[in-house]
Amino acid sequence: MHELAVCQSLLGEVARIAADNGGGRVTTINLAIGPLSGVEARLLERAFTVARAGTCAAEAELVIAAMPITVRCRTCGAVSEAPANRLLCGACDDWQVDLVSGAELQITSLALVDEPMPAAAE
């Protein structure tokens, strides 16, 4: 389950962003995930519940937006959506396309609260 490693990397980036913005607690993490990213959203959510413990996002909600696969045709210039198993131009059916979106895994926004993280129970 490589989603746990992805989550740990994600939480490292979240901690860096939080620190760059004055620290505090992260309450929401918004992600955009494309079908070609290699990350399974459902597995990422499960890994997140484990990986977030003891971090600035320990109580954060993970909100995932599924992004479409979008291609730009080199022949006709059209931009269209495409299914993962058929990366063709939606206008002319040409196979000579460039991927515009669909492979992303990115943080789109964070919600921070300007208060320290709760102290760990002893």
VOBADO-429278 format. One record per residue: residue in one letter; residue number from 1; z, x, y of N, C-alpha, C in turn. Coordinates in steps of 0.001 Angstrom, whole numbers. Layout:
# VOBADO-429278
+----+-----+---------+---------+---------+---------+---------+---------+---------+---------+---------+
! aa !   i !     n_w !     n_u !     n_v !    ca_w !    ca_u !    ca_v !     c_w !     c_u !     c_v !
+----+-----+---------+---------+---------+---------+---------+---------+---------+---------+---------+
!  a ! NUM !       Z !       X !       Y !       Z !       X !       Y !       Z !       X !       Y !
...
+----+-----+---------+---------+---------+---------+---------+---------+---------+---------+---------+
This chain:
# VOBADO-429278
+----+-----+---------+---------+---------+---------+---------+---------+---------+---------+---------+
! aa !   i !     n_w !     n_u !     n_v !    ca_w !    ca_u !    ca_v !     c_w !     c_u !     c_v !
+----+-----+---------+---------+---------+---------+---------+---------+---------+---------+---------+
!  m !   1 !       0 !     851 !   -1170 !       0 !       0 !       0 !       0 !     900 !    1238 !
!  h !   2 !   -1183 !    1238 !    1712 !   -1282 !    2110 !    2880 !    -884 !    1391 !    4170 !
!  e !   3 !    -695 !      81 !    4113 !    -278 !    -670 !    5296 !    1082 !    -203 !    5811 !
!  l !   4 !    1952 !     279 !    4917 !    3252 !     789 !    5357 !    3056 !    2032 !    6222 !
!  a !   5 !    2179 !    2936 !    5815 !    1889 !    4125 !    6620 !    1247 !    3729 !    7951 !
!  v !   6 !     368 !    2747 !    7919 !    -253 !    2247 !    9149 !     824 !    1683 !   10070 !
!  c !   7 !    1758 !     932 !    9500 !    2863 !     345 !   10270 !    3734 !    1414 !   10905 !
!  q !   8 !    4031 !    2448 !   10164 !    4858 !    3517 !   10697 !    4156 !    4207 !   11866 !
!  s !   9 !    2865 !    4422 !   11751 !    2081 !    4993 !   12851 !    2063 !    4055 !   14040 !
!  l !  10 !    1852 !    2791 !   13768 !    1837 !    1766 !   14813 !    3171 !    1750 !   15557 !
!  l !  11 !    4269 !    1781 !   14833 !    5591 !    1743 !   15457 !    5877 !    3019 !   16251 !
!  g !  12 !    5320 !    4137 !   15828 !    5429 !    5372 !   16610 !    4728 !    5213 !   17954 !
!  e !  13 !    3562 !    4616 !   17944 !    2819 !    4373 !   19179 !    3546 !    3355 !   20056 !
!  v !  14 !    4105 !    2327 !   19447 !    4878 !    1322 !   20187 !    6076 !    1982 !   20865 !
!  a !  15 !    6778 !    2859 !   20164 !    7934 !    3562 !   20733 !    7505 !    4435 !   21908 !
!  r !  16 !    6357 !    5094 !   21779 !    5852 !    5938 !   22866 !    5523 !    5094 !   24093 !
!  i !  17 !    4851 !    3966 !   23879 !    4499 !    3078 !   24990 !    5760 !    2534 !   25652 !
!  a !  18 !    6726 !    2128 !   24844 !    7983 !    1610 !   25391 !    8686 !    2676 !   26222 !
!  a !  19 !    8745 !    3904 !   25723 !    9397 !    4996 !   26447 !    8673 !    5290 !   27761 !
!  d !  20 !    7337 !    5262 !   27731 !    6536 !    5512 !   28939 !    6740 !    4429 !   29995 !
!  n !  21 !    7239 !    3272 !   29562 !    7440 !    2152 !   30485 !    8916 !    1846 !   30708 !
!  g !  22 !    9745 !    2852 !   30598 !   11155 !    2689 !   30916 !   12046 !    2352 !   29754 !
!  g !  23 !   11524 !    2387 !   28545 !   12351 !    2115 !   27366 !   12663 !     648 !   27206 !
!  g !  24 !   13709 !     363 !   26529 !   14070 !   -1023 !   26273 !   13638 !   -1465 !   24891 !
!  r !  25 !   13777 !   -2738 !   24698 !   13520 !   -3355 !   23406 !   12153 !   -4037 !   23423 !
!  v !  26 !   11412 !   -3888 !   22341 !   10119 !   -4548 !   22194 !   10357 !   -5892 !   21513 !
!  t !  27 !    9860 !   -6968 !   22120 !   10065 !   -8295 !   21541 !    8809 !   -8842 !   20870 !
!  t !  28 !    7645 !   -8393 !   21323 !    6384 !   -8866 !   20737 !    5377 !   -7730 !   20722 !
!  i !  29 !    4665 !   -7614 !   19618 !    3556 !   -6667 !   19501 !    2310 !   -7486 !   19160 !
!  n !  30 !    1310 !   -7415 !   20027 !      46 !   -8115 !   19783 !    -988 !   -7111 !   19309 !
!  l !  31 !   -1595 !   -7404 !   18166 !   -2602 !   -6527 !   17569 !   -3924 !   -7261 !   17424 !
!  a !  32 !   -5016 !   -6500 !   17516 !   -6346 !   -6996 !   17177 !   -6783 !   -6228 !   15938 !
!  i !  33 !   -7158 !   -6974 !   14905 !   -7581 !   -6342 !   13652 !   -8930 !   -6906 !   13239 !
!  g !  34 !   -9887 !   -6004 !   13025 !  -11211 !   -6406 !   12563 !  -11295 !   -6334 !   11046 !
!  p !  35 !  -12191 !   -7112 !   10452 !  -12317 !   -7126 !    8992 !  -12773 !   -5799 !    8394 !
!  l !  36 !  -13374 !   -4935 !    9200 !  -13834 !   -3642 !    8692 !  -12835 !   -2518 !    8962 !
!  s !  37 !  -11632 !   -2850 !    9420 !  -10616 !   -1842 !    9745 !  -10002 !   -1212 !    8502 !
!  g !  38 !  -10111 !   -1885 !    7380 !   -9486 !   -1386 !    6157 !   -8028 !   -1793 !    6033 !
!  v !  39 !   -7568 !   -2651 !    6950 !   -6176 !   -3088 !    6942 !   -6128 !   -4574 !    6621 !
!  e !  40 !   -5306 !   -4935 !    5684 !   -5083 !   -6327 !    5286 !   -3958 !   -6886 !    6142 !
!  a !  41 !   -4257 !   -7865 !    6991 !   -3272 !   -8405 !    7935 !   -2014 !   -8909 !    7228 !
!  r !  42 !   -2170 !   -9607 !    6137 !   -1027 !  -10162 !    5412 !    -112 !   -9045 !    4893 !
!  l !  43 !    -703 !   -7972 !    4383 !      91 !   -6846 !    3888 !     729 !   -6078 !    5039 !
!  l !  44 !      32 !   -5994 !    6163 !     595 !   -5334 !    7343 !    1830 !   -6082 !    7837 !
!  e !  45 !    1761 !   -7399 !    7839 !    2915 !   -8210 !    8256 !    4111 !   -7962 !    7348 !
!  r !  46 !    3874 !   -7882 !    6052 !    4971 !   -7625 !    5111 !    5552 !   -6237 !    5305 !
!  a !  47 !    4686 !   -5244 !    5500 !    5151 !   -3874 !    5712 !    5919 !   -3765 !    7022 !
!  f !  48 !    5509 !   -4530 !    8020 !    6151 !   -4497 !    9332 !    7614 !   -4891 !    9237 !
!  t !  49 !    7929 !   -5876 !    8424 !    9324 !   -6323 !    8310 !   10223 !   -5209 !    7775 !
!  v !  50 !    9663 !   -4300 !    6995 !   10428 !   -3168 !    6458 !   10422 !   -2004 !    7448 !
!  a !  51 !    9265 !   -1671 !    7983 !    9097 !    -476 !    8818 !    9790 !    -584 !   10169 !
!  r !  52 !    9973 !   -1778 !   10697 !   10527 !   -1924 !   12048 !   12035 !   -1689 !   12123 !
!  a !  53 !   12721 !   -1701 !   10992 !   14180 !   -1524 !   10976 !   14572 !    -214 !   11651 !
!  g !  54 !   15536 !    -302 !   12559 !   16048 !     873 !   13242 !   15171 !    1397 !   14369 !
!  t !  55 !   14123 !     650 !   14739 !   13239 !    1074 !   15822 !   13464 !     199 !   17050 !
!  c !  56 !   12784 !     522 !   18129 !   12881 !    -294 !   19345 !   12234 !   -1667 !   19139 !
!  a !  57 !   11549 !   -1842 !   18016 !   10910 !   -3118 !   17690 !   11588 !   -3789 !   16503 !
!  a !  58 !   12862 !   -3496 !   16297 !   13579 !   -3992 !   15123 !   13581 !   -5509 !   15006 !
!  e !  59 !   13528 !   -6197 !   16146 !   13536 !   -7661 !   16120 !   12236 !   -8245 !   16664 !
!  a !  60 !   11231 !   -7419 !   16777 !    9966 !   -7843 !   17387 !    9160 !   -8757 !   16475 !
!  e !  61 !    8385 !   -9599 !   17131 !    7428 !  -10451 !   16434 !    6083 !   -9730 !   16448 !
!  l !  62 !    5400 !   -9723 !   15315 !    4064 !   -9142 !   15203 !    3051 !  -10281 !   15249 !
!  v !  63 !    2180 !  -10254 !   16255 !    1159 !  -11291 !   16410 !    -195 !  -10632 !   16183 !
!  i !  64 !    -917 !  -11127 !   15180 !   -2194 !  -10524 !   14806 !   -3343 !  -11466 !   15137 !
!  a !  65 !   -4307 !  -10940 !   15876 !   -5536 !  -11683 !   16174 !   -6653 !  -11091 !   15328 !
!  a !  66 !   -7281 !  -11940 !   14529 !   -8412 !  -11506 !   13705 !   -9661 !  -11435 !   14585 !
!  m !  67 !  -10270 !  -10276 !   14622 !  -11455 !  -10071 !   15450 !  -12721 !  -10268 !   14612 !
!  p !  68 !  -13786 !  -10777 !   15220 !  -15033 !  -10955 !   14483 !  -15807 !   -9639 !   14389 !
!  i !  69 !  -16723 !   -9595 !   13461 !  -17671 !   -8488 !   13393 !  -18826 !   -8856 !   14312 !
!  t !  70 !  -19108 !   -7979 !   15270 !  -20194 !   -8206 !   16208 !  -21135 !   -7014 !   16150 !
!  v !  71 !  -22423 !   -7286 !   16108 !  -23435 !   -6230 !   16051 !  -24433 !   -6379 !   17201 !
!  r !  72 !  -25021 !   -5242 !   17593 !  -26096 !   -5237 !   18596 !  -27361 !   -4736 !   17904 !
!  c !  73 !  -28409 !   -5512 !   17998 !  -29667 !   -5180 !   17334 !  -30409 !   -4098 !   18119 !
!  r !  74 !  -30861 !   -3071 !   17406 !  -31644 !   -2008 !   18042 !  -33074 !   -2456 !   18312 !
!  t !  75 !  -33527 !   -3476 !   17609 !  -34896 !   -3938 !   17756 !  -35052 !   -4940 !   18898 !
!  c !  76 !  -34252 !   -6005 !   18867 !  -34418 !   -7064 !   19883 !  -33329 !   -7053 !   20947 !
!  g !  77 !  -32264 !   -6280 !   20745 !  -31210 !   -6180 !   21741 !  -30157 !   -7279 !   21692 !
!  a !  78 !  -30323 !   -8243 !   20800 !  -29373 !   -9359 !   20711 !  -28014 !   -8869 !   20208 !
!  v !  79 !  -26968 !   -9515 !   20690 !  -25611 !   -9279 !   20209 !  -25189 !  -10542 !   19473 !
!  s !  80 !  -24762 !  -10379 !   18219 !  -24401 !  -11557 !   17424 !  -23290 !  -11205 !   16446 !
!  e !  81 !  -22624 !  -12244 !   15943 !  -21602 !  -12053 !   14914 !  -22290 !  -11928 !   13568 !
!  a !  82 !  -21621 !  -11228 !   12647 !  -22186 !  -11023 !   11315 !  -21054 !  -11030 !   10295 !
!  p !  83 !  -21314 !  -11523 !    9091 !  -20299 !  -11416 !    8031 !  -20222 !   -9972 !    7525 !
!  a !  84 !  -19077 !   -9623 !    6949 !  -18840 !   -8245 !    6502 !  -19852 !   -7756 !    5478 !
!  n !  85 !  -20371 !   -8647 !    4688 !  -21304 !   -8235 !    3636 !  -22776 !   -8423 !    4028 !
!  r !  86 !  -23035 !   -8686 !    5315 !  -24415 !   -8906 !    5763 !  -24540 !   -8508 !    7235 !
!  l !  87 !  -24543 !   -7209 !    7479 !  -24603 !   -6700 !    8843 !  -26047 !   -6680 !    9340 !
!  l !  88 !  -26531 !   -7867 !    9649 !  -27896 !   -8047 !   10151 !  -27846 !   -8722 !   11509 !
!  c !  89 !  -28923 !   -8559 !   12268 !  -29037 !   -9231 !   13550 !  -29103 !  -10738 !   13327 !
!  g !  90 !  -28294 !  -11473 !   14089 !  -28291 !  -12927 !   13979 !  -29523 !  -13567 !   14586 !
!  a !  91 !  -30262 !  -12824 !   15425 !  -31453 !  -13379 !   16083 !  -32729 !  -13118 !   15299 !
!  c !  92 !  -32905 !  -11871 !   14827 !  -34185 !  -11532 !   14167 !  -34032 !  -11052 !   12723 !
!  d !  93 !  -32805 !  -11011 !   12210 !  -32502 !  -10580 !   10831 !  -32787 !   -9107 !   10547 !
!  d !  94 !  -32979 !   -8302 !   11579 !  -33234 !   -6874 !   11374 !  -31949 !   -6194 !   10913 !
!  w !  95 !  -32070 !   -5167 !   10107 !  -30911 !   -4438 !    9603 !  -30531 !   -3269 !   10511 !
!  q !  96 !  -31346 !   -2957 !   11504 !  -31062 !   -1830 !   12396 !  -30143 !   -2299 !   13531 !
!  v !  97 !  -28856 !   -2290 !   13245 !  -27855 !   -2778 !   14190 !  -26770 !   -1731 !   14393 !
!  d !  98 !  -26108 !   -1831 !   15538 !  -24941 !   -1000 !   15835 !  -23726 !   -1910 !   15869 !
!  l !  99 !  -22635 !   -1432 !   15321 !  -21394 !   -2197 !   15305 !  -20779 !   -2190 !   16706 !
!  v ! 100 !  -20531 !   -3370 !   17249 !  -19887 !   -3514 !   18556 !  -18391 !   -3715 !   18363 !
!  s ! 101 !  -18010 !   -4565 !   17426 !  -16598 !   -4794 !   17123 !  -16466 !   -5229 !   15679 !
!  g ! 102 !  -15243 !   -5112 !   15180 !  -14965 !   -5530 !   13807 !  -14248 !   -4467 !   13005 !
!  a ! 103 !  -14202 !   -3240 !   13535 !  -13513 !   -2157 !   12830 !  -12207 !   -1772 !   13527 !
!  e ! 104 !  -11836 !   -2530 !   14563 !  -10664 !   -2138 !   15352 !   -9343 !   -2481 !   14679 !
!  l ! 105 !   -8376 !   -1669 !   15021 !   -6962 !   -1924 !   14762 !   -6287 !   -1391 !   16010 !
!  q ! 106 !   -6002 !   -2276 !   16953 !   -5476 !   -1808 !   18220 !   -4373 !   -2704 !   18756 !
!  i ! 107 !   -3474 !   -2068 !   19459 !   -2424 !   -2797 !   20159 !   -3064 !   -3368 !   21416 !
!  t ! 108 !   -3019 !   -4679 !   21566 !   -3594 !   -5286 !   22764 !   -2543 !   -5485 !   23842 !
!  s ! 109 !   -1281 !   -5709 !   23455 !    -196 !   -5804 !   24428 !    1153 !   -5747 !   23728 !
!  l ! 110 !    2162 !   -5414 !   24525 !    3550 !   -5398 !   24061 !    4380 !   -6188 !   25051 !
!  a ! 111 !    5419 !   -6838 !   24574 !    6406 !   -7465 !   25456 !    7681 !   -6640 !   25346 !
!  l ! 112 !    8136 !   -6150 !   26496 !    9336 !   -5318 !   26554 !   10432 !   -6035 !   27317 !
!  v ! 113 !   11660 !   -5836 !   26875 !   12831 !   -6357 !   27572 !   13604 !   -5147 !   28074 !
!  d ! 114 !   13961 !   -5167 !   29333 !   14649 !   -4042 !   29938 !   16147 !   -4100 !   29624 !
!  e ! 115 !   16444 !   -3945 !   28354 !   17834 !   -3869 !   27903 !   17862 !   -2989 !   26687 !
!  p ! 116 !   18962 !   -2300 !   26478 !   19030 !   -1378 !   25345 !   18983 !   -2125 !   24010 !
!  m ! 117 !   18597 !   -1359 !   22988 !   18609 !   -1908 !   21647 !   20044 !   -2190 !   21243 !
!  p ! 118 !   20276 !   -3234 !   20417 !   21635 !   -3499 !   19956 !   22166 !   -2306 !   19145 !
!  a ! 119 !   23449 !   -2049 !   19284 !   24070 !    -952 !   18533 !   24070 !   -1289 !   17057 !
!  a ! 120 !   23886 !    -266 !   16240 !   23888 !    -457 !   14793 !   25294 !    -802 !   14338 !
!  a ! 121 !   25355 !   -1722 !   13377 !   26666 !   -2107 !   12827 !   27231 !    -931 !   12032 !
!  e ! 122 !   28503 !    -711 !   12194 !   29118 !     407 !   11485 !   29920 !     -69 !   10323 !
+----+-----+---------+---------+---------+---------+---------+---------+---------+---------+---------+
